[in-house]
Amino acid sequence: MTSNRTPKIDFIPVKSNSFKKHIFPLIFLSLIWLMVQIPTEAMSKNLVTGQYGSSSGKRIVLNLHIQNPAPANLIVEQYLSPQNSIVSTSPRAKKDSAGKIKWLFRNTATGKLSISIQLKSPLKGKIRGVVRYRDPGSGAFIESQISP
């Protein structure tokens, strides 16, 4: 024969003052733990920033500012309308296809880097740049857009 009785559970009353006394340190420690858990890439600053020195006419100039610690490698892409005819780039681009120019810089150093594009005729349409690199501290892959 089995019994259908449920076991009796005794509850221990908690004084409300004890709870209030220990809740604030618990919340404080939880907040500290959450701050430590925030990914490094969310807290890191952009090591490479840029702005256009010239974004119209026959010569386009993108000025990049590389902060310390400099990323080991830097990929720069320039997007412009395929209607534009490129005469030259300085430094010389690794890849040049219709509407996309790409540079790869190895062993970058802290400081300034200027990239220029010489066009056959004045710029048609808009231009924008993309900079990609790995953060040397966290290893996070960073991508930033640059517009005039």
Protein Blocks (a to p, Z undefined) as FASTA:
>chain_A
ZZfbdcddddddddfklmmmmmmmmmmmmmmmmmmmpcfklmpccfbdcddfbfghjbdc
ddddddddddfbdcddddddfkbccfbdcdddfbdcehiacdddehiaedddddddddfb
dcehjdddddddddfklopacdddddZZ
